[in-house]
Amino acid sequence: MERAEATMHIGELAERTGLSLRTIRHYDEVGLLEPTGRTVGGFRLYTHDDFGRLMLIRRMKPLGFTLEEMTELLRIIDSFGSDRAGSDDPGESHSPVQTHNPVERAKLDSFIAQAVERRAKLEQQLAMADEFLELLRAQ
């Protein structure tokens, strides 16, 4: 007997991820996050895997990745069959992705390098913002 996977409507997904309904619908329209299914009435249904994928997308956003870059990275991750990349538990240990396709691995390594570089820039901007706040508070 096959067990049905638990699903949630877009409102619950939005609440759990902190993203707006509009953003989630947009991600569906551009192909970043398609719902796993739909109700008889046409409402989107999402699974825990969809939630994990959306969390991965949400984590890319502050790093300034374009929709096209996000699409490519998700395609690469999907090609590895990685179901843990978007895990909602930041404390989980993640083993390195293993693949026999060196081209896809090189693309993933490039995304990792870009993410590291973009994070460093954000860290510099945060340090400047902290300095600015100190100057204001000293007035």
C-alpha positions in Angstrom: 0.0 0.0 0.0 1.5 3.4 -1.1 1.5 6.2 1.5 0.3 9.6 0.3 2.8 12.4 0.8 1.7 15.2 3.0 1.0 18.4 1.1 0.4 22.0 1.9 -1.3 24.9 0.2 0.6 28.0 -1.0 -0.5 30.0 2.1 1.1 27.5 4.5 4.2 27.4 2.3 4.4 31.2 2.3 4.0 31.2 6.1 6.7 28.6 6.6 9.2 30.2 4.3 8.6 33.9 5.0 8.0 34.5 1.3 5.0 36.2 -0.1 2.3 34.4 -2.1 3.2 36.7 -5.1 6.8 35.6 -4.9 6.0 31.9 -4.8 3.5 32.3 -7.7 6.2 34.1 -9.7 8.7 31.3 -9.0 6.1 28.9 -10.4 5.5 31.1 -13.5 9.3 31.2 -14.3 9.8 27.5 -13.6 11.9 27.7 -10.4 9.4 26.0 -8.2 6.5 24.1 -9.7 3.9 22.8 -7.3 3.9 19.0 -6.9 0.2 18.9 -7.7 -3.1 20.8 -7.7 -6.4 20.3 -6.0 -9.5 19.6 -8.1 -10.2 23.3 -7.8 -6.8 24.2 -9.3 -5.1 25.3 -6.0 -1.3 24.6 -5.8 -0.1 21.8 -3.6 3.4 21.6 -2.2 5.4 18.9 -0.5 8.2 18.9 2.0 10.6 18.5 -0.9 9.1 21.6 -2.5 9.6 23.4 0.8 13.2 22.4 0.8 13.7 23.6 -2.8 12.0 27.0 -2.0 14.3 27.4 1.1 17.3 26.8 -1.2 16.0 29.5 -3.6 15.4 31.9 -0.6 19.0 31.4 0.5 20.3 32.2 -3.0 18.4 35.5 -3.2 20.5 37.6 -0.7 23.6 36.6 -2.6 22.3 38.3 -5.7 21.9 35.3 -8.0 19.7 36.0 -11.0 16.6 33.9 -11.8 18.6 32.4 -14.7 21.5 31.5 -12.4 19.1 30.0 -9.8 17.5 27.9 -12.5 20.9 26.6 -13.7 22.0 25.8 -10.1 18.7 24.0 -9.4 19.1 22.0 -12.6 22.6 21.0 -11.6 21.5 20.0 -8.1 18.6 18.1 -9.6 21.0 16.2 -11.9 22.9 15.0 -8.7 19.6 13.8 -7.2 20.4 15.8 -4.1 17.3 16.0 -1.9 19.1 17.5 1.1 20.5 20.7 -0.6 17.6 22.8 0.5 17.0 21.2 3.9 15.3 23.5 6.3 17.5 22.4 9.2 20.7 24.4 9.1 22.3 22.1 11.7 22.1 19.1 9.5 25.4 17.8 8.2 25.8 17.8 4.4 28.0 15.4 2.8 29.7 16.5 -0.4 27.8 15.9 -3.6 29.2 12.9 -5.4 28.9 12.7 -9.2 30.5 11.0 -12.1 29.9 14.0 -14.4 33.0 16.2 -14.1 31.3 19.0 -16.2 28.4 19.3 -13.8 30.7 19.1 -10.8 32.8 21.9 -12.2 29.6 24.0 -12.7 28.6 23.4 -9.1 32.1 24.3 -7.9 31.8 27.5 -9.8 28.6 28.3 -8.1 30.2 27.6 -4.7 33.0 29.9 -5.5 30.6 32.6 -6.6 28.6 32.2 -3.4 31.7 32.5 -1.2 32.7 35.6 -3.1 29.3 37.2 -2.8 29.1 36.3 0.9 32.4 38.1 1.5 31.0 41.2 -0.2 27.9 41.1 2.0 30.1 40.8 5.0 32.1 43.9 4.0 28.9 45.8 3.5 27.6 44.8 6.9 30.9 46.0 8.5 30.4 49.3 6.7 26.9 49.5 8.0 28.1 48.8 11.5 30.6 51.6 11.2 27.9 54.0 10.0 25.7 53.1 12.9 28.6 53.8 15.3 29.1 57.2 13.7 25.4 58.1 14.0 25.3 56.9 17.7 28.3 59.0 18.5 26.5 62.2 17.5 
